[in-house]
Amino acid sequence: KANYICKFSKAPVICKLVGRKVLDGVGQPTLEVEIYCTVKNYEKRICSTVMSSHSQIPENASPDTTEADEKERNDSVNTAVEWVNESLNTMLRDLKPTDQCKVDEMLGEYFTKKVEEKKEIQKEEEEAEATLALTSCTPSATELTGKKKAAKPGKKVAVAERTIPPAEPVESVLCGSLAIGGTSLAIAKAGASVSRIPLYLHIALLKHDQDSPEEMTLPLPMVTLLSCEKMSPAKLKLVKEVMLIPPVQLSLKQGIERVLDIQKEMMRLLEPPGKVWLFLFYFQLQALKRISHLGCLITGCDNLEQPLLLMQTACNNIGLELGTDVYLAINCAAHELMDYVKGKYEILSGTFKSPDEMVDIYVELINKFPFIIALIDPLRKEDRQQWSNICRALGSKCYLIAEDAATYISKLKIDQNINIPMCSGVVLKYINQTKVSDLIELTGLLDGQRHITILGSPDGESSDDSLVDLAVGLGARFIKLGGLSRGERVTKYNRLLAIEEEL
């Protein structure tokens, strides 16, 4: 009887949003959003979500740059907390948590208003500066041109002109934008909770306009096994990540177990032989066994083939064959190798390759190691001609994926055309002002253009496992979560295993 009567009760509505500052998996501040709803006349906490943070500061950045980034991050989280507790709390009150489209529309309008406010403030500041400059002395020609990129000191114009398209400016992130992404995702979780369905199914219903999909498939995991760092200060990274992809015929549980077997063997291979160690040899091997913030083993390499041959050896030792029993993907992170003075990629200390030569290197690599089925960011996004060349040369042999080479989700959609270089697919990250509706719209566009979708973990990952439900609900082909170590990474693999059992 009680259950029957409950059916006639008023649907739950949002009564309160609570934003607070918390820490992510690498100890950086980030935002948590809690949703409270009025359920049968009582205020009830429904769910919370913790946003992941994404840093664009390179690892070799100066202390001043790092300090400025930390201050900016702190300010952004504090502003986001303020937005959630004040404006968004008032704005979304009495809305149904199941009405995701309405909520996201309001969040989008609020964000646009904040962007306009910032532009107005900047305009006023610039006008004030211009007035001040006119009332003081006349500036010199160099001062006037000092802000232009081409006028960097010590940069030879002749060298720079023969080179490459310059790097697109880094998209500025609006202070407080985490509040938009955090609130949208928290509302989606609340909507699933009050509908008494899992989040992945709630997302799938939103994507397919409330039609239950006939079949739901799990994304294949790209499990990071090795992170290849520079062995000495002079050498750059050549391979940011080496990832394992289990074959599609295995269950996820079997695939994870296979990856763990390879990881154990890899750790054994990196153990020092015997007990007589040279100090340097011992030091290097200790460096090899560290775990990165991505949850994987850190190793060094002097050329691109070293980690691949090591991976081959590990698989052979336990009776597995690369290309049959397991496949490889490589995150090349080419944008980190570019020397903008020479206009070439520094693939080894003192070894420079033009964008055209990089294409030849990858063609040679895939021909030699055909078990590599995906290259992520083999080139910068600005080298569009070379992306076309590499797609023509290798498109039938492996996936060519844009991660850093794609722009933020908010900028990907331009006139219903996806603003990315020619590629097989895109890694999408749920950060900043991304909304659940944006992901649904964008994955629909990607599906329509026969691009594959990969949901990826940002650098500063949190222990919130919603990303996995998003990937399953959106029908992503792959999910890129990092390695099988560190709690904030492993919790997502555990969620993936739980969803496999449910399905």
C-alpha positions in Angstrom: 0.0 0.0 0.0 2.7 2.4 1.0 4.5 1.9 -2.3 1.2 2.4 -4.2 0.5 5.7 -2.4 4.1 6.9 -3.0 3.4 6.9 -6.7 1.1 9.9 -6.2 3.6 12.0 -4.2 5.0 15.1 -5.8 8.2 14.5 -7.8 11.4 15.5 -6.0 12.7 19.0 -6.7 16.1 20.7 -6.0 16.0 22.6 -2.8 19.7 23.3 -2.2 23.1 23.2 -3.8 26.3 23.1 -1.7 29.7 23.9 -3.1 32.9 23.2 -1.2 36.6 23.2 -1.8 38.2 19.7 -1.6 41.4 18.0 -2.8 41.9 15.9 -5.9 44.1 12.8 -6.3 47.3 14.9 -6.6 46.6 17.2 -3.7 45.3 20.1 -5.8 42.2 22.1 -4.8 39.1 21.3 -6.7 35.3 21.6 -6.4 32.7 19.3 -4.8 29.0 20.0 -5.5 26.3 18.4 -3.4 22.6 18.3 -4.4 19.7 18.3 -1.9 16.1 17.7 -3.0 12.7 18.0 -1.3 11.5 14.4 -1.3 8.0 13.9 0.2 8.3 17.2 2.1 11.7 16.4 3.6 15.0 17.9 2.6 17.3 15.0 1.6 20.9 14.9 0.4 20.8 13.0 -2.9 24.4 12.9 -4.2 27.6 14.8 -4.7 30.3 15.0 -7.4 33.9 16.0 -7.3 35.4 17.6 -10.4 38.7 16.6 -11.9 41.2 19.3 -12.6 43.3 19.6 -15.7 46.7 21.5 -15.8 48.2 22.8 -18.9 51.5 23.8 -17.1 54.4 21.7 -18.5 56.4 19.6 -16.0 59.6 21.6 -16.6 57.9 25.0 -16.0 59.6 27.6 -13.9 58.8 28.0 -10.2 57.2 31.4 -11.0 54.9 29.9 -13.6 53.9 27.0 -11.3 53.2 29.4 -8.4 51.0 31.6 -10.7 49.1 28.5 -11.8 48.5 27.4 -8.2 47.2 30.8 -7.3 45.0 30.9 -10.4 43.6 27.4 -9.6 42.9 28.4 -6.0 41.1 31.6 -7.1 39.1 29.6 -9.6 38.0 27.0 -7.1 37.1 29.7 -4.5 35.0 31.5 -7.2 33.3 28.3 -8.2 32.3 27.5 -4.6 30.9 31.1 -4.4 28.9 30.6 -7.7 27.4 27.3 -6.5 26.5 28.5 -3.0 25.0 31.8 -4.1 23.8 32.3 -7.7 23.4 28.7 -8.9 21.8 27.7 -5.6 19.1 30.4 -6.0 18.8 29.9 -9.8 18.2 26.1 -9.8 15.9 25.9 -6.8 12.6 24.1 -7.4 13.7 22.6 -10.7 13.4 18.8 -11.2 16.8 17.1 -11.2 15.5 14.9 -14.1 15.2 18.0 -16.3 18.9 18.0 -17.5 18.3 20.0 -20.7 16.6 22.9 -18.8 19.3 22.9 -16.1 22.2 22.9 -18.7 20.5 25.7 -20.7 20.3 27.9 -17.6 23.9 27.0 -16.7 25.0 27.9 -20.2 23.2 31.3 -20.1 24.8 32.0 -16.7 28.3 31.2 -18.0 27.8 33.4 -21.1 26.8 36.2 -18.8 29.9 35.8 -16.7 32.1 35.7 -19.9 30.5 39.0 -21.0 31.1 40.6 -17.6 34.8 39.6 -17.8 35.1 41.1 -21.3 33.6 44.4 -20.1 36.0 44.5 -17.1 39.0 43.8 -19.5 37.8 46.5 -21.9 37.6 49.0 -19.1 41.1 48.1 -17.9 42.5 48.4 -21.4 40.9 51.8 -21.9 42.2 53.0 -18.5 45.7 51.8 -19.4 45.6 53.5 -22.8 44.5 56.8 -21.2 47.3 56.5 -18.6 49.9 55.8 -21.4 48.7 58.9 -23.3 48.9 61.2 -20.3 52.4 60.0 -19.4 55.3 60.0 -21.9 55.0 58.7 -25.5 56.1 55.0 -25.5 58.9 53.8 -27.7 58.2 51.7 -30.8 59.6 48.6 -29.0 57.2 49.0 -26.1 54.3 49.3 -28.5 55.3 46.1 -30.3 56.5 44.2 -27.3 53.3 42.3 -26.8 53.4 40.8 -30.3 54.5 37.2 -30.6 56.8 37.7 -33.5 58.9 40.2 -31.6 60.4 37.8 -29.1 64.0 38.7 -28.2 66.7 36.6 -29.8 64.3 35.0 -32.3 65.8 35.1 -35.8 63.0 36.0 -38.2 64.7 34.1 -41.1 64.6 30.9 -39.1 61.1 31.4 -37.8 59.6 32.3 -41.2 60.6 29.0 -43.0 58.9 26.9 -40.3 55.5 25.9 -39.2 52.2 27.3 -38.3 52.6 29.0 -34.8 51.0 27.4 -31.8 47.4 28.5 -31.3 47.0 30.5 -28.1 46.0 28.5 -25.1 42.3 29.0 -24.5 41.7 31.1 -21.4 39.7 29.4 -18.7 37.2 31.6 -17.0 37.8 31.8 -13.2 35.0 29.7 -11.6 34.1 27.7 -14.6 34.4 24.4 -12.6 31.0 25.4 -11.1 29.3 24.8 -14.4 30.7 21.4 -15.1 30.4 20.3 -11.5 26.8 21.4 -11.1 25.7 19.8 -14.5 27.2 16.5 -13.6 25.8 16.6 -10.0 22.3 17.2 -11.4 22.7 14.2 -13.8 23.7 12.0 -10.8 20.7 13.4 -8.8 18.4 12.7 -11.8 19.5 9.1 -12.0 19.2 8.7 -8.3 15.6 10.0 -8.0 14.7 7.9 -11.1 16.2 4.9 -9.3 18.3 4.0 -12.3 22.1 3.8 -12.7 23.8 7.0 -14.0 25.0 5.3 -17.3 21.4 4.3 -18.1 20.2 7.9 -17.3 22.8 9.3 -19.7 21.9 6.8 -22.4 18.2 7.8 -22.1 19.1 11.5 -22.3 21.2 10.8 -25.5 18.5 8.7 -27.1 15.6 11.0 -26.1 14.2 8.6 -23.5 14.3 5.6 -25.8 16.1 2.8 -24.0 19.1 1.7 -26.2 18.6 -1.8 -27.6 22.1 -2.9 -26.5 24.7 -1.2 -24.3 28.4 -1.9 -24.9 31.3 -1.3 -22.6 34.1 0.9 -23.8 37.5 -0.9 -24.2 40.0 0.3 -21.6 43.2 1.9 -22.7 45.3 1.0 -19.6 48.5 3.0 -19.2 51.4 0.6 -18.3 54.4 2.8 -18.8 55.1 6.5 -18.6 58.4 7.3 -20.4 60.3 10.2 -18.9 63.6 11.8 -19.8 66.6 10.0 -18.3 68.7 13.1 -18.0 67.8 16.8 -17.9 68.9 17.3 -21.5 66.6 14.6 -23.0 63.0 15.2 -23.7 60.2 12.6 -23.4 59.7 10.6 -26.6 56.6 8.7 -25.5 54.4 10.1 -22.8 52.4 6.9 -22.3 52.4 3.3 -23.5 49.0 1.8 -23.1 47.6 -1.8 -23.3 44.2 -2.5 -25.0 42.7 -6.0 -24.3 41.1 -7.7 -27.3 37.4 -7.2 -27.7 36.6 -11.0 -27.4 37.7 -11.0 -23.7 35.4 -9.9 -20.9 36.5 -6.7 -19.2 37.4 -8.8 -16.1 39.6 -11.1 -18.2 41.2 -8.1 -19.9 42.1 -6.4 -16.7 43.6 -9.6 -15.3 45.7 -10.0 -18.5 47.0 -6.4 -18.1 47.9 -7.1 -14.5 49.8 -10.2 -15.5 51.8 -8.1 -18.0 52.4 -5.4 -15.4 53.8 -7.9 -12.9 56.1 -9.3 -15.5 57.2 -5.8 -16.4 58.0 -5.0 -12.8 60.0 -8.3 -12.6 62.0 -7.2 -15.7 62.8 -3.9 -14.1 64.1 -5.6 -11.0 68.0 -5.3 -10.6 69.7 -8.7 -11.4 71.3 -10.3 -8.3 72.5 -8.3 -5.3 75.7 -6.8 -6.7 74.6 -3.4 -8.0 76.6 -0.5 -9.3 75.4 2.7 -7.6 74.4 4.3 -10.9 72.7 1.2 -12.2 70.8 0.9 -8.9 69.8 4.5 -9.0 68.4 4.2 -12.6 66.5 1.1 -11.8 65.0 2.7 -8.7 63.9 5.5 -10.9 62.3 3.0 -13.3 60.0 1.5 -10.5 58.3 4.8 -9.4 54.6 5.1 -9.9 53.4 8.3 -11.7 50.3 10.3 -10.9 48.7 8.5 -13.9 49.0 5.3 -11.8 51.6 3.6 -14.0 55.3 2.6 -13.9 57.7 5.3 -14.8 60.6 4.3 -17.1 63.1 6.2 -19.2 63.9 5.6 -22.8 66.6 6.8 -25.2 64.7 5.9 -28.3 61.1 5.2 -29.4 61.7 1.4 -29.7 63.0 0.7 -26.2 59.7 0.6 -24.4 58.1 -1.3 -27.2 60.8 -4.0 -27.2 60.5 -4.2 -23.4 56.7 -4.7 -23.7 57.3 -7.4 -26.3 59.7 -9.2 -24.0 57.3 -9.0 -21.0 54.4 -10.5 -23.1 56.6 -13.2 -24.7 57.8 -14.3 -21.2 54.2 -15.0 -20.1 53.2 -16.6 -23.3 51.2 -13.7 -24.8 51.5 -12.3 -28.3 51.2 -8.6 -29.0 48.8 -8.0 -31.8 46.7 -11.1 -30.9 46.4 -11.4 -27.1 46.8 -7.7 -26.4 47.3 -4.5 -28.4 49.3 -1.3 -27.8 48.4 2.4 -28.0 50.9 5.2 -27.7 50.3 8.7 -26.4 53.0 10.6 -28.4 52.2 14.1 -26.9 54.0 15.7 -29.9 53.1 19.2 -28.7 55.6 18.7 -25.8 58.5 18.1 -28.3 58.2 21.2 -30.5 61.2 23.6 -30.6 59.5 26.8 -31.9 62.8 28.5 -32.7 63.9 25.8 -35.1 60.3 24.9 -36.1 61.0 21.2 -35.6 60.2 18.4 -33.2 63.2 17.5 -30.9 62.6 13.8 -30.7 66.0 13.2 -29.0 68.4 15.7 -27.5 69.9 17.5 -30.5 67.9 15.4 -33.0 65.3 17.5 -34.8 62.6 16.4 -37.2 60.3 18.5 -39.4 56.5 17.7 -39.3 56.9 15.9 -42.7 59.8 13.8 -41.3 57.6 12.9 -38.3 55.0 11.4 -40.6 57.8 9.1 -42.1 58.9 8.1 -38.5 55.4 7.0 -37.6 54.9 5.1 -40.9 58.2 3.2 -40.2 57.2 2.6 -36.6 53.7 1.1 -37.4 55.3 -1.0 -40.2 57.8 -2.4 -37.7 55.4 -2.8 -34.8 52.0 -3.6 -36.4 50.5 -4.4 -32.9 50.3 -0.6 -32.2 46.6 0.1 -33.0 46.4 3.8 -31.8 48.6 6.9 -31.9 47.4 9.8 -29.7 48.7 13.3 -30.6 51.4 12.1 -33.1 51.5 15.8 -34.2 50.5 19.2 -33.0 46.9 20.3 -34.0 48.4 23.2 -36.1 50.2 20.8 -38.5 46.9 20.0 -40.3 48.6 19.1 -43.6 50.7 16.5 -41.9 47.6 15.1 -40.1 46.1 14.6 -43.5 49.3 12.9 -44.7 49.5 10.6 -41.7 45.8 9.7 -42.0 46.3 8.8 -45.7 49.4 6.7 -44.9 48.2 5.0 -41.7 44.4 5.5 -41.4 43.7 1.9 -42.4 46.3 0.4 -40.0 45.7 2.2 -36.7 43.6 4.9 -35.0 45.0 8.4 -35.1 43.6 10.2 -32.1 43.5 13.9 -31.2 43.7 14.6 -27.5 45.7 17.8 -27.0 45.4 18.2 -30.7 41.6 18.8 -30.2 40.4 21.9 -28.5 38.2 22.1 -25.5 34.7 20.6 -25.8 33.2 24.2 -25.7 35.2 25.1 -28.8 34.9 21.8 -30.7 31.4 22.6 -32.2 31.5 25.2 -34.9 28.6 25.3 -37.3 27.8 21.6 -36.6 31.3 20.8 -37.9 33.9 19.4 -35.5 36.9 21.7 -35.3 39.7 19.1 -35.3 42.5 18.0 -37.6 41.7 15.0 -39.9 41.8 12.1 -37.5 40.0 8.9 -36.5 38.6 10.2 -33.2 38.9 12.5 -30.2 39.7 12.2 -26.5 37.0 14.1 -24.6 37.6 15.3 -21.0 35.0 16.4 -18.6 36.6 19.6 -17.2 35.8 23.3 -16.6 32.5 24.5 -18.1 31.7 21.3 -19.9 28.0 20.3 -19.4 26.5 16.8 -19.7 24.4 18.2 -22.6 27.6 19.3 -24.4 29.0 15.7 -24.2 25.7 14.3 -25.5 25.6 16.7 -28.4 29.2 16.3 -29.3 29.2 12.5 -29.2 26.2 12.5 -31.4 28.1 14.7 -33.9 31.2 12.4 -33.7 29.0 9.3 -34.3 27.4 11.0 -37.3 30.8 11.8 -38.8 32.2 8.3 -38.1 34.7 9.5 -35.6 35.3 7.4 -32.5 34.8 8.8 -29.0 37.3 8.3 -26.2 36.5 9.5 -22.7 39.7 10.4 -20.9 40.8 11.2 -17.3 42.4 14.5 -16.8 45.8 14.8 -15.0 44.4 15.9 -11.6 41.9 13.0 -11.3 39.5 12.7 -8.3 38.0 9.6 -6.8 34.6 10.4 -8.4 33.8 7.5 -10.8 31.1 9.3 -12.8 33.4 9.4 -15.9 32.9 5.6 -16.3 29.1 6.0 -16.3 29.4 8.8 -18.8 31.5 6.7 -21.1 29.1 3.7 -21.0 26.0 5.9 -21.4 27.4 7.9 -24.3 28.6 4.7 -26.1 32.3 5.6 -26.2 34.6 3.2 -28.0 37.4 3.5 -25.6 38.0 4.9 -22.1 41.4 6.2 -21.0 41.8 6.1 -17.2 45.5 5.9 -16.6 47.1 2.9 -14.8 46.0 0.1 -12.5 47.5 1.8 -9.4 46.4 4.8 -7.2 43.0 4.9 -5.7 41.5 7.6 -7.9 42.4 5.5 -11.0 41.5 2.1 -9.7 38.1 3.2 -8.4 37.1 3.8 -12.0 38.2 0.4 -13.2 36.2 -1.1 -10.3 33.1 0.8 -11.4 33.6 -0.5 -15.0 33.8 -4.1 -13.7 30.6 -3.5 -11.6 28.8 -2.1 -14.7 29.9 -5.2 -16.7 28.3 -7.4 -14.1 25.1 -5.4 -14.2 24.9 -5.6 -18.0 
